[in-house]
Amino acid sequence: MARRILRGLILALLLAASPAWSGPDARITSPQPEWSRLTAEQKQILAPLADDWPQMEHYRRKKWLDMARHYPRLSPEEQARMQRRMQTWQAMPPEDREKARSHYKEFKQLPPEKKNEVKTQWERYNQLPEEEKLRLKQKSEAKSPASERNPPPRQ
């Protein structure tokens, strides 16, 4: 369970400061503008999401527009991080996005002490050299879901 949460946390933390998950109440929102109706500044800020904009739900558009409104007040480092997160998010297949939302939702429901534990694990992971991160990712991908559900029989 902790390993699953840690794997999901990598994606979830990408979204932690983003509006990708807002909860069920956020789904009730008025229609948001089409891409062609956005201002030049909004288009520039949200450019990584341009291809997805036409299919995006209104509540998600609203959250991204809120982020774009706050974007000019962010430090250059925070702006760069937000741009990287949008690019990463846009590049993800829909199944992975849904998985990330699910992991984020699970994380938000954890008790505070468990959240701190997961955050600590994330910080340790984040400090690893890129080669080690790649090795862990490959090791994780090598595990098939079927092998996790059906361990080999005991002898």
C-alpha positions as CSV (number, residue, x, y, z in Angstrom):
1,M,0.0,0.0,0.0
2,A,2.8,2.5,0.9
3,R,4.6,1.7,-2.3
4,R,1.5,2.3,-4.3
5,I,0.9,5.6,-2.6
6,L,4.5,6.6,-3.1
7,R,4.4,5.8,-6.8
8,G,1.1,7.7,-7.1
9,L,2.5,10.5,-5.1
10,I,5.1,11.3,-7.7
11,L,2.2,12.1,-10.1
12,A,0.0,13.5,-7.4
13,L,2.6,16.0,-6.2
14,L,2.9,17.2,-9.7
15,L,-0.7,18.2,-9.3
16,A,-0.6,19.3,-5.7
17,A,-0.3,23.0,-6.6
18,S,-2.2,22.6,-9.8
19,P,-5.9,22.7,-10.3
20,A,-6.2,19.2,-11.8
21,W,-8.2,17.8,-8.9
22,S,-10.8,19.9,-7.2
23,G,-13.2,17.5,-5.7
24,P,-16.8,16.6,-6.6
25,D,-18.3,20.0,-5.7
26,A,-16.1,21.7,-8.3
27,R,-17.9,19.8,-11.1
28,I,-20.8,22.2,-10.9
29,T,-19.7,25.3,-12.7
30,S,-20.8,27.6,-15.5
31,P,-19.5,27.2,-19.0
32,Q,-16.0,28.5,-19.4
33,P,-14.6,30.2,-22.5
34,E,-13.3,28.4,-25.6
35,W,-9.6,28.7,-26.3
36,S,-10.3,31.4,-29.0
37,R,-12.0,33.6,-26.4
38,L,-9.0,33.6,-24.0
39,T,-6.9,36.7,-23.7
40,A,-3.4,36.7,-25.3
41,E,-1.9,36.5,-21.8
42,Q,-4.1,33.5,-20.8
43,K,-3.2,31.7,-24.0
44,Q,0.5,32.3,-23.4
45,I,0.4,31.1,-19.8
46,L,-1.8,28.1,-20.6
47,A,-0.2,27.2,-23.9
48,P,0.8,23.7,-22.8
49,L,-2.9,22.9,-22.4
50,A,-4.1,24.3,-25.8
51,D,-4.6,20.9,-27.4
52,D,-6.6,19.6,-24.5
53,W,-8.7,22.8,-24.0
54,P,-11.6,21.8,-26.3
55,Q,-12.2,18.5,-24.5
56,M,-11.6,19.9,-21.0
57,E,-14.5,20.0,-18.6
58,H,-15.7,23.5,-17.6
59,Y,-14.7,23.1,-13.9
60,R,-11.1,22.1,-15.0
61,R,-11.0,25.1,-17.3
62,K,-12.1,27.4,-14.5
63,K,-9.4,26.1,-12.2
64,W,-6.7,26.6,-14.9
65,L,-8.0,30.1,-15.6
66,D,-7.8,30.8,-11.8
67,M,-4.2,29.6,-11.9
68,A,-3.5,31.8,-14.9
69,R,-4.9,34.8,-13.0
70,H,-2.4,34.2,-10.2
71,Y,0.5,33.3,-12.5
72,P,1.9,36.9,-12.8
73,R,2.3,37.1,-9.0
74,L,4.4,33.9,-8.9
75,S,8.2,34.1,-8.7
76,P,10.1,33.1,-11.9
77,E,10.9,29.7,-10.4
78,E,7.3,29.1,-9.5
79,Q,6.2,30.1,-13.0
80,A,8.8,27.7,-14.5
81,R,7.6,24.9,-12.3
82,M,4.0,25.6,-13.3
83,Q,4.9,25.5,-16.9
84,R,6.8,22.2,-16.5
85,R,3.8,20.7,-14.6
86,M,1.4,21.7,-17.4
87,Q,3.7,20.2,-20.0
88,T,4.0,17.0,-18.0
89,W,0.3,16.9,-17.5
90,Q,-0.5,17.5,-21.1
91,A,1.9,14.7,-22.2
92,M,0.2,12.2,-19.9
93,P,-2.2,9.7,-21.4
94,P,-5.8,10.1,-20.1
95,E,-5.5,6.9,-18.0
96,D,-2.5,8.2,-16.2
97,R,-4.2,11.5,-15.5
98,E,-7.1,9.7,-14.0
99,K,-4.7,7.5,-12.0
100,A,-2.9,10.6,-10.7
101,R,-6.2,12.2,-9.7
102,S,-7.1,9.1,-7.8
103,H,-3.8,9.0,-6.0
104,Y,-4.1,12.6,-5.1
105,K,-7.6,12.1,-3.8
106,E,-6.3,9.1,-1.7
107,F,-3.4,11.3,-0.4
108,K,-5.7,14.1,0.6
109,Q,-7.7,11.6,2.7
110,L,-4.7,10.3,4.7
111,P,-4.4,11.2,8.3
112,P,-1.8,14.0,8.9
113,E,0.9,11.7,10.3
114,K,0.7,9.4,7.2
115,K,0.7,12.5,4.9
116,N,3.9,13.6,6.6
117,E,5.4,10.1,6.2
118,V,4.6,10.1,2.5
119,K,5.9,13.7,2.1
120,T,9.2,12.6,3.8
121,Q,9.5,9.7,1.4
122,W,8.8,12.0,-1.5
123,E,11.5,14.4,-0.3
124,R,14.0,11.5,0.0
125,Y,13.1,10.3,-3.5
126,N,13.4,13.8,-4.9
127,Q,17.0,14.1,-3.6
128,L,18.1,10.9,-5.3
129,P,20.4,11.2,-8.3
130,E,18.5,10.9,-11.7
131,E,20.1,7.5,-12.4
132,E,18.7,6.1,-9.1
133,K,15.2,7.6,-9.9
134,L,15.4,5.9,-13.3
135,R,16.4,2.6,-11.8
136,L,13.5,2.7,-9.3
137,K,11.1,3.7,-12.1
138,Q,12.3,0.8,-14.2
139,K,12.0,-1.6,-11.3
140,S,8.5,-0.4,-10.6
141,E,7.5,-0.7,-14.2
142,A,8.9,-4.2,-14.4
143,K,6.4,-5.4,-11.8
144,S,3.3,-6.3,-13.6
145,P,-0.1,-5.8,-11.9
146,A,-0.8,-9.5,-12.4
147,S,2.3,-10.5,-10.5
148,E,1.4,-8.2,-7.6
149,R,-2.1,-9.7,-7.4
150,N,-1.0,-13.3,-7.9
151,P,2.1,-14.0,-5.9
152,P,3.9,-17.2,-6.7
153,P,2.6,-20.2,-4.7
154,R,4.5,-21.0,-1.5
155,Q,6.4,-24.3,-1.4
